[in-house]
Amino acid sequence: MLMSTLWGVVTSLTGLFYSGIQVMVPCLPPAPLSTAVISTNEYMGTWHFVAAAGWEEDDLKSFKTTDSSILHIQKGANDTLTVTEDSRVGDQCQKNTWSYFASSVTDPFLFRTDFNAFALIWDGKLINCPSCIIILVVDEDEEASALLFARNESTPDEVIQEFKSKMECVLMEDFLKAPLKKGLCLTHLNLDHVT
């Protein structure tokens, strides 16, 4: 109970601080989505990787060999979300699955259940794309990257350019777009791959 109250105070103060910073730096994104919003059916299901941005080139090293990637988000037990990623790296399909806590206690942060990574999620309104989400991931190597995902396989160039522009505004100048040349891997649907 005490930790929940303390975390609530900390997140409220952080929100106020962030609002103040937004006045001084207008290109900052709005506050991330709450864990309660992220856990709704609107955000469950399949998301296609479109592009990534990072503060340093090393932040994007795991994406440089990725041709395509699909996330499948579903509700798990005990206030968790299960995230399955199917990606094509070279000619191989790779599948990874992680669980994230989606608790009001850690709102708006989604902590991976092994506590080696966390994520924040914004809706696509920031880049005028209602069928997009932007996920900021900080992994176990403390590499941070902003990832653009869309519901559809193809994303208009103007959306990608708007994402790139918004990320450059917060000094995430290293950028890459998913090549999408070798087809999709859909192992979460029990298919080896779709080309």
C-alpha positions in Angstrom: 0.0 0.0 0.0 2.8 2.4 1.0 4.8 1.6 -2.2 1.7 2.1 -4.4 1.0 5.5 -2.8 4.6 6.5 -3.0 4.8 5.5 -6.7 1.6 7.5 -7.3 3.1 10.6 -5.9 6.4 10.1 -7.8 4.5 9.6 -11.1 2.3 12.7 -10.5 5.4 14.8 -9.8 7.1 13.4 -12.9 4.0 14.3 -14.9 4.0 17.9 -13.6 7.8 18.2 -14.3 7.3 16.8 -17.8 4.5 19.2 -18.5 6.8 22.1 -17.5 9.6 20.8 -19.7 7.1 20.6 -22.6 6.5 24.3 -22.4 10.3 24.9 -22.8 10.8 22.2 -25.4 7.7 22.1 -27.6 8.8 19.2 -29.7 8.7 16.8 -26.8 5.9 14.2 -27.2 2.9 14.3 -25.0 2.8 12.1 -21.9 3.0 8.4 -22.7 -0.1 6.3 -22.7 -1.1 4.9 -19.3 -0.8 1.2 -18.7 -4.6 1.1 -18.3 -5.0 2.4 -21.9 -2.3 0.2 -23.3 -4.1 -2.9 -21.8 -7.3 -2.2 -23.7 -8.3 -4.2 -26.8 -7.4 -1.2 -29.0 -3.7 -1.9 -28.5 -3.8 -5.7 -28.5 -3.0 -7.7 -31.7 -0.5 -7.3 -34.5 1.8 -4.3 -35.2 4.2 -4.1 -38.1 7.7 -2.6 -37.5 8.2 0.5 -39.7 11.2 2.4 -38.5 13.6 3.1 -35.6 15.5 6.1 -34.2 18.2 6.3 -31.6 20.5 8.8 -29.9 23.5 6.8 -31.0 24.2 4.4 -33.8 24.7 1.5 -31.4 21.2 2.0 -30.1 20.0 0.6 -33.5 22.5 -2.2 -34.0 20.0 -5.0 -33.4 17.7 -3.5 -36.2 20.4 -3.2 -38.9 20.1 -6.8 -40.0 16.3 -6.9 -39.5 14.4 -7.0 -42.8 10.9 -7.1 -41.2 9.4 -7.5 -37.7 5.9 -8.0 -36.4 4.8 -7.6 -32.8 1.8 -9.4 -31.4 0.6 -8.0 -28.1 -1.8 -9.9 -25.9 -3.0 -9.7 -22.3 -1.3 -12.0 -19.9 -2.0 -13.1 -16.3 -1.6 -10.8 -13.3 -1.5 -7.4 -15.0 1.0 -8.4 -17.7 1.2 -8.1 -21.4 2.8 -10.8 -23.5 4.7 -9.5 -26.5 5.8 -11.9 -29.3 8.1 -10.6 -32.0 8.5 -12.4 -35.3 11.4 -11.0 -37.2 13.3 -11.8 -40.4 17.0 -11.4 -39.9 18.8 -12.3 -43.1 17.0 -15.3 -44.5 16.0 -16.7 -41.0 12.8 -16.2 -39.0 13.4 -15.5 -35.3 10.8 -15.5 -32.6 11.1 -13.8 -29.2 8.6 -13.6 -26.4 8.7 -11.2 -23.5 6.3 -10.4 -20.7 5.8 -6.9 -19.4 4.2 -5.7 -16.2 1.2 -3.4 -17.1 0.4 -2.4 -13.6 -1.0 0.9 -12.3 1.8 0.8 -9.7 4.4 1.3 -12.4 2.3 3.5 -14.7 3.2 4.6 -17.4 6.3 2.3 -17.5 6.0 -1.2 -18.8 8.8 -3.2 -17.1 9.9 -6.5 -18.5 9.2 -9.2 -15.9 12.9 -9.9 -15.6 13.4 -6.1 -15.0 16.2 -6.0 -17.6 14.2 -3.6 -19.9 11.4 -1.2 -19.9 9.1 0.5 -22.4 6.9 3.6 -22.8 4.2 3.8 -25.5 2.7 6.7 -27.3 -0.2 6.6 -29.7 0.3 7.8 -33.3 -1.4 11.2 -32.8 2.1 12.7 -32.4 2.8 11.9 -36.1 -0.7 12.1 -37.4 -1.1 8.3 -37.7 -4.1 7.0 -35.7 -3.1 3.4 -36.7 0.4 3.7 -35.3 2.2 3.5 -32.0 5.7 4.7 -31.0 7.5 2.5 -28.4 10.5 3.8 -26.5 12.5 0.8 -25.4 15.5 0.8 -23.0 17.1 -2.6 -23.0 19.4 -4.5 -20.7 22.4 -2.8 -22.4 20.9 0.6 -21.7 20.4 1.2 -25.4 17.4 3.3 -26.1 15.4 3.3 -29.3 12.2 4.8 -30.5 10.3 2.3 -32.6 7.4 3.1 -35.0 4.8 0.4 -35.5 1.7 0.4 -37.6 -1.3 -1.8 -38.0 -0.8 -2.2 -41.7 2.2 -3.6 -43.6 2.6 -0.4 -45.7 3.0 3.0 -44.1 2.8 6.2 -46.0 6.1 8.0 -46.5 4.8 11.2 -45.0 4.1 9.3 -41.7 7.7 7.9 -41.7 9.1 11.4 -42.4 7.0 12.9 -39.6 8.3 10.2 -37.2 11.9 10.9 -38.3 11.4 14.7 -37.9 9.9 14.3 -34.4 12.7 12.0 -33.3 15.4 14.4 -34.7 13.7 17.2 -32.7 14.6 15.2 -29.5 18.1 14.5 -30.9 17.4 10.9 -31.9 19.2 11.5 -35.2 20.2 8.0 -36.1 17.4 6.5 -38.1 16.6 3.4 -40.1 13.5 2.2 -42.0 12.6 -1.5 -42.2 13.7 -2.7 -45.7 10.7 -5.2 -46.1 12.4 -7.0 -49.0 12.4 -10.6 -47.9 8.8 -11.2 -46.6 7.3 -11.5 -43.2 7.7 -14.2 -40.6 4.5 -15.1 -38.8 5.5 -17.8 -36.3 2.9 -16.6 -33.7 0.3 -17.7 -36.2 2.0 -21.1 -36.5 3.2 -20.3 -40.0 6.9 -20.6 -40.9 6.8 -17.5 -43.0 4.9 -15.6 -45.6 6.6 -14.2 -48.6 
